Amino acid sequence: MHTLTLMEAARPAGPTDAERQFGTDVVLAALQRYRAGDKAAAVDIFFRGVFGPGYRTALDHGLPDAEPLDLPGLTHLLHVQDPTAVTDGLTGFFARHPIPEPPGALSSRLNGNCGRTRLRALGYHTYHHA
């Protein structure tokens, strides 16, 4: 078992004027849209504030193999709310875009199915379709 812990140093000072302005202009605006029920607009406002107006183009070029997975009604806890749908989506993605492993890698030795083994390692339960 491996453990990863990410820690940040304590803030030496309070937020700067620019950080406060970002909170007002971007975060509060996104939060208002989210609370109004417009989640897509909330995400767009936030990403534009963080990455700039060309963020969609950058994502398209930076993540060329990205694929949408529509899981209606789920939130950031999608893996808890509907683990089967998430597992099916990830299993399908890994099947379409296999990641080559070095010879002798553990998942290759276990069963030759690196996608299913990786999902187990992530804590997702997979199953075989009949």
Summary of the structure (lengths in Angstrom):
residues: 130
radius of gyration: 19.7
end to end distance: 31.4
largest distance: 59.3
contacts: 247
relative contact order: 0.07
helix: 55%
strand: 0%
